Structures are given as structure tokens and as C-alpha cells.
Amino acid sequence: MADLNKNRRLIGTVIPVGALRGNESFGVGEFPDLVGFGELCKKMGIGLIQLLPVNDTGYQESPYFALTAFALHPLYLRLSELPQASGFEAKIKAAGAKFENEKRFPYQAILRAKMALLREIYDAGRGEIEAGAVSGPLAAWIEKNPWVKPYAVFRRLKEINEEKSWMDWPKYKKAGSETIEALWKDPALRREHIFWAWIQEALDRQFGRAVKSLAGMGIILEGDLPILINEDSCDVWSNPDIFNLDQSAGAPPDMYSPDGQNWGFPTFNWKAQAGDNYAWWKARLKTAEKYYGAYRIDHVLGFFRIWTSSRDDISSSSALGRFIPFVPVTAADLEELKFDQSRIRWLSRPHIPTNEFWDAVKNGWNGSQGELNRAMEEAFQTVLIRIGREELWLFKDEVRGSRDLEALNLHPAVKSYLIKVWNNRLFLEYETGSFVHTWFYRDSRAYQSLSEEEKENLEALLQKRQEESEKIWEKEGKKLLSVLAASSTMLPCAEDLGAVPPCVPKVLKDLDILGLRVVRWFRDWDRDHQPYIPFDEYPELTVCTPAVHDSSTLREWWDREADQDQFASFLGFPSLPRVYNPGTAKIMLSKIAAAASRYRVFQIQELLHLSGRWYNPNPADERINVPGTVNEFNWTWRLPATPDEIAKDTELIKAVNDLGLIKPAVKKPGKKPVKADTAGQTSARTAGQAPVQAAAKSAAKKKK
């Protein structure tokens, strides 16, 4: 990596590699296309290019569902530049031409076409390639990149198991380092393993050349490193001890996701990772550092505390989750508050009144009374146990979570009620004698039955545990992020959206890690009308952006979502047009470019809107991803033209260059800054700073 000045104030842009276009494209952006895009950015005065994740995700479109944190995606390989592709030029060109005129690229079709051609090219040059894997350049590359061995073994096994998750394989569900090494060395399997290593060496070479060209242009390349890794990944399969496979990471409930977000990713076993001095993370950063001068830490809050739910609960919900770490309430704590064992059970286990159950199921019942009686009798006998002679029931001990309820062959109306009531508790007893309050504990039957004095005493205890936990979060976050910061020369940039604890901005500032400020969500949520934070009050150690890859573009937001009068007044242009146009774009982007943040980063779509030539008739079609949806639209957006064509738009080139010349807004003398560094970010979870990344991962999980 060239030694670029990452502390300078600059304008940046965000683009997925697949969105690039080039004269040799195969219907999708490829690593060599970064050079042409970099030349366009240089003409525009752009100093930073931020990419979405580029790791191999197999046949899963979401870039956040990687099969490994190390291997690059074969989708981005330019086949025509392979040394062994001689003689295949016409075939490659003809195959790629089928996709080149698509407005959005067909991910699955292109990947399958590329992989089929890669098989042909490999078979034609197999002798030379495999000889090089013994004593040539490929052998040296494999030696320098030891992660490729388990990756190649994993990819072969996944392919022969029809792309199923490793947890569903009949053989090699568990494979330690010795087994993986033996499989790698097996002569009968050598052809397949070298095939995957050959692809990765070629990807590394092509990406590396593009990176070198960008550095020569003075452009910083920023990568995206999701904090979590796909459960169905080589990394989890080959290193299960450094993950908590019984836990599923996500986000707590909010106004957009009342059941919370369950991403399906395992959490990290930080104790085990500390035992090997965080070797996996350090190796990951070392690999990323070959390409990037800066990196985005996705969901940085997870280094402080992570919301997790049990895998015994259904994957569509994390409402019964908890933060880890968290100082628990103990049985002794509750006994001090005069709760005996029966009342502790009342607080921590769902109690079902007989009449309530009957009434809930009868409401809307379409069958006969006899059918209702049989359905209810089956539920009482199968799932519930009565408390003495009371008309009150508990779930049987063998019911471990809502997933067990989902799997039962009960009437849908009965099952729906039972799953809903499963969450109706004040405390979750996640270990014997250790409790955490549930997210909606104040709505629980148990809480509402308490006296005012009991509620007051309980709230005081919960507040104490919260404060104790926040101290642990600060210590944990600082320790883990310090390891990352010290392990790489890359500049870390944190995605700190969500319910942000007060310790987060403090730790980020102490470690010189840039936070993220999304203009539409960076507001003083506790004041009347929830005003936007002035651009002169954005911290210098931040990245300012009007939109992210999981949100609408600035254009779509303005046309369809924004309170136009409030935002226009905030900008000082109360008469802005109601329909977005280049004039509107110039005003908005100029104001955002004046933010005091070090980096002002725009999706490339936002910059293209400065000219009237590149507008899609439907602004929604310019989005990269729509969280919570599963379709072929997501993650497949492409530039409307090649960089060479866009560079001919002199109006656009000048307009973007002008953004880079704008000086930062200066605070007026005597003006008191809004305490938005924490308050604005913290309150936003419930007031509009939607968990966009959580939603994206949730959508990807649904697709899986």
C-alpha cells in the first residue's frame, strides 16, 4: 500500500465492485474496472473510494454473507486476463455479451457462467497450473496465504454437498486442522483444491494491480469488514472454538422491527480469541491491509456488547434476546427484594391463565366446537403443565424455546398464541440463578402485577445493573478496538448506527477511530421537532454521508420520505423544488460537503445526480438494497454508463470538483454545540435512525 495521507479532509464515494462498468466487462463489475473508475474519480477530485465487502459469498447475493473473511469473490475476476485464457477470448466475449446490456446484473446467471468457463480454462491449462502449485509462483502464493487451504477444502466439500450448509453435511461436519491438512494433501483431491487456490491467486493479483493504480492516483481505497461472519462459512467450520455457535447475533426490537432482528450469525468467543492473541482478527486485518488504506468496521457496537438470542428461539425474532456482556440480576438480588422462589418463577417464566388461552384461540375460530376442544386439549397435554389446582399453566421443561413450539403439530391459532406468550416474562433466566430483564419487561404480565413499591425497587436494581454493564462495555470495547487499531496501518472507520451507549463515541475518539454521521438521522431527537444537527457541529473524527447502501438515495428520500419543509429550512433554502433535480442536488451536496467531518462520502448515485444526464426515471431503481425484501433486485445495481462515458459529462466533472473546494462550516462565536455526539446517535434507534445494516442482514438471512 502506498503511504497516503489519511488525515486530510476529502470527498469520497461509495460503490459496490459489481456496479462498475468497463469496456471488457462480463455483465458485472470486475477488479480491473476499478482503474477506470479511479481515473474518473481523479478527474472529479474524489480522494476516497469506499467498496462494499468483496469476499466470496458463493451463490448468496448479499456481500455480508461471506463464506470466509479472507477469500475474494470469483464474480469479480476478469477471465480474459488469466494467463491460461489464451484461445478462450471469443468464448469469454460471447458469454459476457449476453449480460452486458442488463440494467441490473443477473448475479446467479453470471456467476454460474463464469464458474463454468473457469472450469474449462483450468482443465485446458491444468498441467502448467498444478506444476506451478508445486514449485512455481502459485506454490509461493499458497505459502504466503495459508487460509487458502481450508478455504479450498471447504469449497470442494460445499460443492459436492450441493451448496448445503456444512452443518447438514453427512461427513466432515467437524474437521480439525489435521483433517483439513490431510484432505488438502490427498492426491485424489488435488485437482479440485488447486482449482480454488488458482482462482484466489488470480483474484489477488488483479485486485492488487488495481489497488496499486489507485494509490498512484492518490486515491485511498476503503474496504468494508463486517464484524460478524456467516455461520455457514469456512471460518466457523474450521475454527468453531472461537465462535459461540449456540448464540445468534442481532439487534433488539425497535419501532421498525417489533420482534427485533435475528441475523443468524454466531457471536465471538472473545475469551477463546484472547487465548490465541486474536489470531483470526489479526490475520483478517493483515489480508485486508494488502488492498485498503482505510476500512469500515460494520456494527462497531458489537465490540462493546452484542445483542444475542438463543438458537432455540425462532429465527424471525430476537425479542427474547440479551446483551452480552451484561451484569445479571441474581436470585440473591431478587430475594433481597422479598421475592420468594414462587414469585421469582412468576417473574421469569410465562404463566398462562386457562380462560385467556381459550379466549385467545376462540377469537376468530372457524371450525366447530368439537375441533376447538380437541385442539386445546392437545395443547394442554403436549406443551403445558398446571400449577397445582390453579387455573394457571407453565410451559413444560422440555420446551426450550419458541423453535420447539414452531415445530409442534398444533393448530395454527393455538401455536400462534403459545409463541406470542412465550416472550411474556419480566426476566429471562439464561443460566440457573442469572437473570436479565426482557426488552418489553414493563409490558409483561408479571411487571404489571407488581405493587408501585416493588416496581420502584426493581427499577433501581435494573438501573444499577445497567450502569455496571456500561462500565464493562467501555472496557471491553476499548480493549478489542485497541487490538484492531494496533494490528494494522489502515484507518478504522466505525459504523456506529443504532442505540449507541455513551461510552462508544468516547472510546472511538480516544482511539482516533472515525464514527459515522448519516445526515437524515443525525438529529436532536429529544427536542421539539427533532432538529437536524448543524453541519458545523459534526465532529472532525467522523464520516458524513447523506445515505447508506441499505437506505434510499438522497434523491428518493427527498422525493418520497423527507419532511421537505423542515429539511429545506435547515439548509437555509426554504423554497427548494419538491422534485429532486440537479439544482437541488447541488444545494444539498454543497451543504453536506461543508460538514466539519474529515470525510464527506457520497454514494456514486448521489454525485451523478448533479447532472441531468444520469437520472433513472424511477428513483427507487437507483437503490443498492432494500432491507427486509428478498428478490433479484438487491445488490445488483450498476452504473448507468462506463467511467469513460461519464467523464465526457463536463458539467458533472466540474460540479463534483466544486464540492471538494468547499471549506468546512465554521461555528458562530458564542454558539453552544448540541450534545449530539451521544444523544443524537443514542435516541435515533427509536426515532428514525433505523437499524439499516441489521435490516439488510435480516433480509439476507431470510433469503438464505
C-alpha positions in Angstrom: 0.0 0.0 0.0 1.2 3.5 -0.8 1.6 5.8 2.1 -1.4 8.1 1.5 -2.3 10.9 3.9 -5.4 9.6 5.5 -5.8 12.5 7.9 -6.5 15.0 5.1 -10.0 16.4 4.6 -11.5 14.9 1.4 -14.6 13.9 -0.6 -15.3 10.2 -1.1 -17.7 8.0 -2.9 -19.2 4.5 -2.3 -19.7 1.8 -4.9 -20.0 -2.0 -5.0 -17.4 -3.6 -7.3 -20.3 -5.3 -9.1 -21.8 -2.0 -10.0 -18.7 -1.0 -12.1 -18.8 -1.0 -15.9 -15.9 -1.4 -18.3 -15.2 -2.0 -21.9 -14.2 -5.6 -21.1 -17.0 -6.3 -18.5 -18.7 -9.6 -18.3 -22.0 -8.1 -17.4 -20.7 -7.2 -13.9 -18.0 -5.1 -12.4 -14.6 -6.7 -12.0 -11.5 -5.7 -10.1 -9.7 -4.3 -13.2 -12.6 -1.9 -13.7 -11.5 -0.1 -10.5 -8.7 1.5 -12.6 -11.1 3.3 -15.0 -13.4 4.3 -12.1 -10.4 5.6 -10.3 -9.4 7.8 -13.3 -13.0 9.2 -13.3 -12.8 9.9 -9.6 -9.4 11.6 -10.0 -11.0 13.9 -12.6 -13.8 14.6 -10.2 -11.4 15.5 -7.3 -12.5 12.5 -5.3 -9.9 11.2 -2.8 -11.5 8.1 -1.4 -13.4 5.2 -2.9 -15.3 3.0 -0.4 -16.2 -0.5 -1.5 -18.8 -2.9 -0.1 -17.4 -6.3 1.0 -15.7 -8.2 -1.7 -15.3 -11.6 -0.1 -16.6 -14.8 -1.6 -20.3 -15.3 -0.8 -20.9 -18.2 -3.2 -24.4 -18.1 -4.6 -25.7 -15.8 -1.9 -26.0 -12.2 -3.3 -25.6 -10.3 -0.1 -22.0 -9.3 0.4 -22.5 -9.6 4.1 -22.9 -13.4 4.0 -19.4 -14.3 3.2 -18.1 -17.9 3.1 -14.9 -16.6 4.5 -13.3 -13.3 5.7 -10.3 -14.0 3.5 -11.1 -15.2 0.0 -12.2 -12.8 -2.7 -15.3 -13.3 -4.8 -14.8 -15.1 -8.1 -17.5 -12.9 -9.6 -15.0 -10.0 -9.8 -12.3 -12.0 -11.7 -11.6 -10.9 -15.3 -11.3 -14.1 -17.2 -9.6 -12.6 -20.2 -6.6 -11.6 -18.1 -5.9 -15.1 -17.0 -2.6 -16.3 -18.5 -4.3 -19.7 -19.3 -7.2 -18.0 -21.1 -5.4 -17.9 -24.4 -7.7 -19.4 -27.0 -10.8 -18.7 -25.0 -11.1 -15.0 -25.9 -14.0 -15.4 -28.3 -15.9 -17.7 -25.9 -15.4 -15.3 -23.0 -16.5 -12.3 -25.0 -19.6 -14.1 -26.3 -20.6 -15.3 -22.9 -20.2 -11.9 -21.3 -22.1 -10.1 -24.1 -25.2 -11.9 -23.1 -25.3 -9.9 -19.9 -23.8 -6.6 -20.7 -27.0 -4.7 -21.6 -28.8 -5.6 -18.4 -29.7 -2.6 -16.3 -29.1 -4.7 -13.1 -26.7 -7.6 -13.4 -28.2 -11.2 -13.0 -26.0 -12.4 -10.2 -26.7 -16.1 -10.3 -26.5 -16.4 -14.1 -23.3 -14.5 -14.4 -21.6 -16.4 -11.6 -22.6 -19.8 -13.0 -21.4 -18.8 -16.4 -18.0 -17.6 -15.1 -17.5 -20.7 -13.0 -18.2 -22.9 -16.0 -15.7 -21.1 -18.0 -13.2 -21.2 -15.2 -13.5 -24.9 -15.2 -12.8 -25.1 -18.9 -9.8 -22.8 -18.7 -8.4 -24.6 -15.7 -8.7 -28.0 -17.4 -7.0 -26.7 -20.5 -4.0 -25.4 -18.5 -4.1 -27.9 -15.7 -0.7 -29.3 -16.2 1.0 -25.9 -16.1 -1.1 -24.7 -13.2 -0.6 -27.8 -11.0 3.1 -27.7 -11.7 3.2 -24.1 -10.5 1.5 -25.2 -7.3 4.4 -27.5 -6.6 7.4 -25.2 -7.1 6.2 -22.1 -9.0 4.6 -18.8 -8.3 1.3 -20.4 -7.2 3.1 -22.5 -4.6 4.8 -19.4 -3.2 1.5 -17.6 -3.1 -0.2 -20.5 -1.2 2.7 -20.5 1.3 2.1 -16.8 2.0 -1.7 -17.2 2.2 -2.3 -20.3 4.4 -6.0 -19.5 4.8 -6.5 -20.8 1.2 -6.0 -24.4 2.2 -9.0 -24.7 4.5 -11.0 -22.5 2.1 -10.2 -24.8 -0.9 -11.2 -27.9 1.1 -14.4 -26.2 2.3 -15.3 -25.0 -1.2 -14.9 -28.5 -2.6 -16.9 -30.1 0.2 -19.6 -27.5 -0.2 -19.8 -28.1 -3.9 -20.1 -31.9 -3.6 -22.8 -31.4 -1.0 -24.9 -29.3 -3.4 -24.0 -26.0 -1.6 -25.7 -27.1 1.6 -24.6 -25.7 4.9 -21.7 -27.6 6.5 -24.0 -28.3 9.4 -26.0 -30.5 7.0 -23.1 -32.4 5.5 -23.1 -36.2 6.1 -19.4 -36.2 6.6 -16.7 -33.7 7.8 -19.1 -31.6 9.9 -16.2 -31.4 12.3 -12.8 -31.1 10.7 -9.8 -30.0 12.7 -6.6 -28.7 11.3 -5.1 -32.1 10.9 -8.1 -33.4 8.9 -8.1 -30.3 6.7 -4.4 -30.7 6.0 -4.8 -34.4 5.2 -7.6 -33.6 2.8 -5.6 -30.8 1.2 -2.7 -33.2 0.6 -4.8 -36.1 -0.7 -3.6 -36.7 -4.3 -7.1 -37.7 -5.4 -8.5 -34.3 -4.4 -5.6 -32.2 -5.6 -7.2 -31.1 -8.8 -10.2 -29.5 -7.0 -8.2 -27.9 -4.3 -5.7 -26.3 -6.6 -8.6 -25.1 -8.8 -9.8 -22.9 -5.9 -6.3 -21.8 -4.9 -5.6 -20.8 -8.6 -8.8 -18.6 -8.7 -7.8 -16.9 -5.5 -4.2 -16.2 -6.6 -5.6 -14.6 -9.8 -8.1 -12.5 -7.9 -5.4 -11.3 -5.6 -3.1 -10.4 -8.5 -5.9 -8.5 -10.4 -7.1 -6.7 -7.3 -3.6 -5.9 -6.2 -2.8 -4.3 -9.6 -5.9 -2.1 -9.4 -5.1 -1.1 -5.9 -1.6 0.0 -6.9 -3.0 2.1 -9.8 -5.5 3.8 -7.4 -2.7 4.6 -5.0 -0.7 6.1 -7.8 -3.6 8.4 -8.4 -3.5 9.5 -4.8 -6.8 7.8 -4.0 -7.5 6.0 -0.7 -9.4 2.7 -1.1 -11.6 1.9 1.9 -12.8 -1.7 2.5 -15.8 -3.0 4.4 -15.1 -5.5 7.2 -18.4 -6.8 8.7 -17.8 -7.6 12.4 -19.6 -10.9 12.2 -19.1 -13.9 9.9 -21.7 -16.2 8.3 -22.5 -19.3 10.3 -22.1 -21.3 7.1 -18.6 -20.2 6.4 -15.2 -21.8 6.2 -14.0 -19.7 9.2 -16.7 -21.0 11.5 -16.4 -24.6 10.2 -12.6 -24.7 10.6 -12.4 -22.6 13.8 -15.6 -23.4 15.8 -13.9 -22.8 19.2 -13.6 -19.1 18.6 -17.3 -18.7 18.0 -20.4 -19.2 20.2 -22.5 -21.4 17.9 -25.4 -21.6 20.4 -25.9 -17.9 20.1 -27.4 -15.9 17.3 -26.4 -12.2 16.9 -28.9 -9.5 16.0 -30.5 -6.3 17.2 -33.1 -5.6 19.9 -36.7 -4.6 19.0 -37.4 -1.1 17.7 -40.2 0.9 16.1 -39.4 -0.7 12.7 -38.8 -4.3 13.9 -41.0 -5.0 16.9 -39.6 -8.6 17.2 -36.0 -7.4 16.8 -33.5 -8.6 14.2 -32.1 -12.1 14.2 -29.2 -12.2 11.8 -28.3 -15.9 12.3 -24.6 -15.1 12.8 -22.7 -16.7 15.7 -21.1 -14.4 18.2 -17.4 -14.3 19.0 -16.0 -16.3 21.9 -13.7 -13.4 23.0 -12.2 -15.5 25.8 -11.0 -18.1 23.3 -9.8 -15.4 20.8 -7.8 -13.7 23.6 -6.2 -17.1 24.3 -4.6 -17.1 20.8 -4.0 -13.3 20.9 -6.8 -12.6 18.5 -5.0 -14.5 15.7 -8.1 -14.7 13.4 -8.7 -10.9 13.6 -5.1 -10.1 13.1 -4.9 -12.4 10.1 -8.0 -10.8 8.7 -6.6 -7.3 9.0 -3.3 -8.3 7.5 -5.1 -9.7 4.5 -7.3 -6.6 4.1 -4.3 -4.3 4.5 -2.9 -5.6 1.2 -5.7 -3.7 -0.5 -7.0 -0.9 1.7 -5.8 2.3 3.3 -8.9 2.5 5.4 -11.7 0.1 6.5 -15.2 0.4 7.7 -16.0 -1.6 10.8 -19.5 -2.8 10.3 -21.6 -2.7 13.6 -18.9 -1.5 15.8 -21.3 -1.6 18.7 -20.7 -5.4 18.7 -17.2 -4.9 20.1 -18.7 -3.3 23.1 -21.8 -5.5 23.6 -23.7 -7.7 21.2 -27.4 -8.5 21.2 -27.9 -12.2 21.1 -30.7 -14.7 21.2 -30.8 -18.4 21.8 -30.9 -20.7 18.7 -33.7 -22.4 20.4 -35.9 -19.4 19.5 -37.3 -18.9 16.0 -35.1 -17.1 13.6 -37.7 -14.4 12.8 -37.4 -12.9 16.3 -34.8 -11.8 18.8 -37.3 -10.2 21.2 -36.2 -12.6 23.9 -32.5 -11.7 23.5 -30.0 -10.1 25.7 -26.8 -8.0 25.6 -23.5 -9.8 26.1 -21.8 -8.9 28.3 -24.3 -7.7 30.9 -24.2 -7.8 34.7 -27.1 -10.1 35.6 -29.6 -9.9 38.3 -29.1 -12.9 40.6 -31.6 -14.9 42.6 -30.0 -13.4 45.7 -30.7 -9.9 44.4 -34.4 -10.8 44.0 -34.6 -12.5 47.4 -33.3 -9.2 48.9 -36.2 -7.5 47.3 -38.5 -10.0 49.1 -39.3 -12.2 46.1 -39.5 -15.8 47.2 -39.0 -18.8 44.8 -42.6 -18.9 43.6 -42.5 -15.2 42.8 -39.2 -15.4 41.0 -40.8 -18.1 38.9 -43.7 -15.7 38.3 -41.2 -13.1 37.1 -39.1 -15.3 34.9 -41.4 -17.9 33.3 -44.5 -17.3 31.2 -47.8 -18.1 33.1 -50.9 -18.9 31.0 -54.3 -18.4 32.6 -56.8 -21.0 31.3 -59.5 -18.5 30.3 -57.1 -16.3 28.5 -55.8 -19.2 26.4 -59.3 -20.3 25.5 -60.5 -16.8 24.7 -57.4 -16.0 22.5 -57.9 -19.1 20.4 -61.8 -18.9 20.2 -61.5 -15.3 18.8 -61.7 -15.9 15.0 -62.0 -19.7 15.3 -63.6 -21.0 12.0 -64.0 -24.6 13.0 -66.6 -26.5 15.1 -66.7 -26.5 18.9 -65.5 -30.1 18.9 -62.5 -29.2 16.8 -61.7 -26.4 19.1 -61.9 -28.7 22.2 -59.6 -31.2 20.6 -57.0 -28.6 19.6 -57.0 -27.1 23.0 -56.8 -30.5 24.8 -53.8 -31.4 22.6 -52.0 -28.2 23.5 -52.6 -28.6 27.3 -51.4 -32.2 27.2 -48.4 -31.7 24.9 -46.9 -28.3 25.9 -48.3 -27.2 29.3 -48.2 -28.2 32.9 -50.7 -27.0 35.5 -49.6 -25.2 38.7 -51.3 -27.2 41.4 -55.1 -26.7 41.2 -54.8 -23.2 39.9 -56.3 -22.2 36.5 -52.7 -21.3 35.6 -50.2 -23.1 33.4 -46.5 -23.2 32.7 -44.6 -24.5 29.7 -43.1 -27.9 30.2 -39.4 -28.0 30.9 -38.7 -29.8 27.6 -39.9 -26.7 25.7 -36.6 -24.9 25.3 -37.6 -22.1 23.0 -40.1 -20.9 20.5 -38.5 -23.0 17.8 -39.8 -26.1 19.7 -43.3 -24.6 19.7 -43.0 -23.8 16.0 -42.1 -27.4 15.2 -45.1 -28.9 17.0 -48.1 -30.2 15.0 -50.6 -27.9 16.7 -53.4 -25.9 15.2 -52.0 -22.6 13.8 -54.2 -20.5 16.1 -53.0 -22.4 19.2 -49.4 -22.3 18.0 -49.6 -18.5 17.4 -50.8 -17.8 20.9 -48.2 -20.0 22.5 -45.3 -18.4 20.6 -46.6 -15.0 21.5 -47.0 -15.7 25.2 -43.5 -17.4 25.3 -42.0 -13.9 25.4 -44.4 -12.7 28.1 -42.0 -12.5 31.1 -40.2 -9.9 33.0 -36.9 -11.8 33.3 -35.0 -14.2 31.1 -33.2 -16.8 33.2 -30.4 -17.6 30.7 -28.5 -19.6 33.3 -29.6 -21.0 36.6 -29.9 -18.1 39.1 -28.8 -15.5 36.5 -31.4 -13.1 35.0 -31.6 -10.3 32.6 -34.7 -8.2 32.0 -36.5 -8.7 28.7 -36.8 -5.8 26.2 -40.6 -5.3 26.8 -40.5 -6.2 30.5 -42.8 -3.3 31.5 -45.5 -4.8 29.3 -45.2 -8.2 30.9 -47.9 -9.8 33.0 -45.5 -10.1 35.9 -44.4 -6.5 35.9 -47.9 -5.1 35.8 -48.9 -7.3 38.8 -46.2 -5.7 41.0 -47.0 -3.0 43.6 -45.7 0.5 43.0 -43.1 0.0 45.7 -41.9 -3.3 44.1 -41.7 -1.6 40.7 -39.6 1.2 42.2 -37.2 -1.2 43.9 -36.9 -3.3 40.9 -36.2 -0.3 38.6 -33.5 0.9 40.9 -31.9 -2.6 40.7 -32.1 -2.7 37.0 -30.6 0.8 36.7 -27.7 -0.2 38.9 -27.0 -3.3 36.7 -27.2 -1.1 33.6 -24.6 1.3 34.9 -22.4 -1.6 35.9 -22.7 -3.1 32.5 -21.9 0.1 30.7 -18.6 0.3 32.5 -17.8 -3.2 31.3 -18.9 -2.3 27.7 -16.4 0.6 27.7 -13.6 -1.6 29.0 -14.4 -4.3 26.5 -14.8 -2.0 23.5 -11.6 -0.2 24.2 -9.6 -3.4 24.7 -10.9 -5.1 21.5 -10.7 -2.0 19.3 -7.2 -1.2 20.6 -6.2 -4.6 19.3 -7.6 -3.8 15.9 -6.1 -0.3 15.8 -2.6 -1.6 16.8 -2.7 -4.5 14.3 -2.9 -2.5 11.1 -1.9 0.7 9.5 -5.3 1.1 7.9 -7.5 3.9 9.2 -10.5 2.4 11.0 -13.9 4.0 10.3 -16.8 2.8 12.6 -20.4 2.2 11.5 -21.9 3.2 14.9 -25.6 3.4 14.0 -28.2 2.2 16.4 -28.8 2.5 20.2 -25.4 3.9 21.0 -24.2 3.7 24.6 -22.5 6.9 25.8 -19.1 5.1 26.1 -18.9 4.4 22.3 -18.1 7.9 21.0 -15.7 8.4 23.9 -13.7 5.2 23.0 -13.8 6.0 19.3 -12.4 9.4 20.0 -9.7 8.1 22.3 -8.5 5.6 19.6 -8.8 8.1 16.7 -11.5 5.9 15.0 -13.9 7.8 12.7 -17.6 7.5 13.5 -20.4 7.7 11.1 -23.0 10.5 10.7 -25.9 10.0 8.4 -27.4 13.4 7.8 -31.1 12.3 7.8 -30.6 10.5 11.1 -28.2 12.8 12.9 -30.7 14.9 14.8 -31.5 16.1 18.3 -34.3 13.5 18.9 -35.1 14.8 22.4 -36.0 18.3 21.4 -39.3 19.5 19.9 -39.4 18.9 16.1 -36.2 16.9 16.4 -34.0 19.4 14.6 -31.1 18.4 12.4 -27.6 18.8 13.9 -25.9 21.8 12.2 -23.0 20.8 9.9 -20.5 22.9 11.8 -21.1 20.7 14.9 -20.2 17.4 13.2 -17.1 16.0 14.9 -13.9 16.1 12.8 -13.3 12.4 13.5 -16.4 11.3 11.6 -17.6 10.3 8.1 -20.6 12.4 7.0 -22.9 10.9 4.4 -26.5 11.6 3.2 -27.3 7.9 2.6 -26.1 4.3 3.0 -26.3 1.3 0.9 -29.3 0.0 2.8 -31.3 3.2 2.7 -33.0 5.2 -0.1 -30.7 7.5 -2.0 -30.8 11.2 -1.2 -33.0 11.8 -4.3 -35.6 9.1 -3.3 -35.6 10.3 0.3 -36.3 13.9 -0.8 -39.0 12.9 -3.2 -40.8 10.3 -1.1 -39.8 10.3 2.5 -38.5 13.6 3.8 -40.2 16.4 5.7 -39.2 18.7 2.9 -40.2 22.0 4.6 -38.1 21.2 7.7 -35.1 20.0 5.9 -35.1 22.8 3.4 -35.3 25.3 6.2 -32.4 23.6 7.9 -30.4 24.0 4.8 -31.4 27.7 4.6 -33.2 27.2 1.3 -36.9 27.1 2.2 -38.0 27.2 -1.5 -36.2 24.1 -2.7 -38.1 22.3 -5.6 -40.4 19.5 -4.5 -39.0 17.2 -7.1 -35.3 16.4 -7.0 -33.2 17.9 -9.8 -29.5 18.9 -10.4 -30.1 22.3 -8.8 -31.5 20.6 -5.7 -28.6 18.2 -5.7 -26.0 21.0 -5.9 -27.5 22.8 -2.9 -27.8 19.7 -0.7 -24.5 18.2 -1.6 -22.7 21.5 -1.2 -24.2 21.9 2.3 -23.2 18.3 3.2 -19.7 18.8 1.8 -19.3 21.7 4.2 -19.8 19.4 7.2 -16.9 19.6 9.7 -16.3 15.8 9.3 -13.0 14.7 7.9 -14.6 12.6 5.2 -17.7 13.6 3.3 -18.7 10.4 1.4 -21.5 10.1 -1.1 -22.9 7.1 -3.0 -21.9 7.5 -6.6 -25.6 7.8 -7.4 -25.7 11.0 -5.3 -22.9 12.5 -7.3 -24.4 11.5 -10.7 -27.5 13.5 -9.7 -25.5 16.7 -10.1 -26.1 16.3 -13.8 -29.4 15.8 -15.6 -28.0 13.0 -17.8 -27.9 10.1 -15.4 -31.3 10.2 -13.7 -33.2 6.9 -13.7 -36.9 7.5 -14.3 -37.8 5.7 -11.1 -35.6 6.8 -8.1 -36.2 3.5 -6.3 -34.4 1.7 -9.1 -31.2 3.5 -8.0 -31.1 1.8 -4.7 -28.5 -0.9 -3.9 -30.5 -2.8 -1.4 -34.0 -2.8 0.2 -33.7 -4.3 3.7 -36.4 -6.9 4.5 -37.0 -7.9 0.9 -35.9 -11.0 -0.9 -35.6 -10.7 -4.7 -33.1 -10.4 -7.6 -33.1 -6.6 -7.3 -30.9 -6.3 -4.2 -27.2 -5.9 -4.5 -27.3 -5.9 -8.4 -27.3 -2.1 -9.2 -24.9 -1.0 -12.0 -23.5 2.3 -13.1 -25.7 3.8 -16.0 -22.5 4.0 -18.2 -18.8 3.3 -18.3 -16.5 5.8 -16.5 -15.2 6.9 -19.9 -18.7 7.9 -21.0 -19.4 9.6 -17.7 -16.1 11.5 -17.9 -17.4 13.3 -21.0 -20.0 15.0 -18.9 -18.0 18.2 -18.2 -20.9 19.7 -16.2 -20.8 16.8 -13.8 -17.0 16.7 -13.5 -17.0 20.4 -12.6 -19.8 20.1 -10.1 -18.1 17.3 -8.2 -14.8 19.1 -8.2 -16.6 22.1 -6.7 -17.6 20.0 -3.7 -14.0 19.4 -2.8 -13.2 23.1 -2.8 -15.9 23.9 -0.2 -14.4 24.9 3.2 -15.8 23.4 6.4 -18.6 25.3 8.1 -17.4 27.4 11.0 -19.2 27.7 14.3 -20.6 31.1 15.1 -18.9 32.8 18.1 -20.6 32.0 21.4 -22.7 29.3 19.9 -23.2 26.3 22.3 -22.8 23.0 20.5 -25.6 20.5 20.7 -24.6 17.5 22.7 -25.3 15.2 19.8 -22.2 13.1 19.9 -24.1 10.7 22.1 -27.7 11.8 22.4 -28.3 12.2 18.7 -27.0 8.7 18.0 -28.5 7.1 21.0 -32.1 8.2 20.7 -32.1 7.6 16.9 -32.8 3.9 17.2 -36.3 4.6 18.3 -36.8 7.8 16.4 -35.7 7.2 12.9 -32.0 6.0 12.9 -33.3 2.7 11.6 -31.0 -0.3 12.1 -30.3 -0.3 8.3 -27.5 -2.8 8.5 -29.4 -5.1 10.8 -32.3 -5.0 8.3 -30.0 -5.9 5.5 -28.6 -8.8 7.3 -32.1 -9.9 8.3 -33.1 -9.8 4.7 -30.1 -11.8 3.7 -30.9 -14.4 6.4 -34.4 -14.7 5.1 -33.1 -15.4 1.7 -30.7 -18.0 3.0 
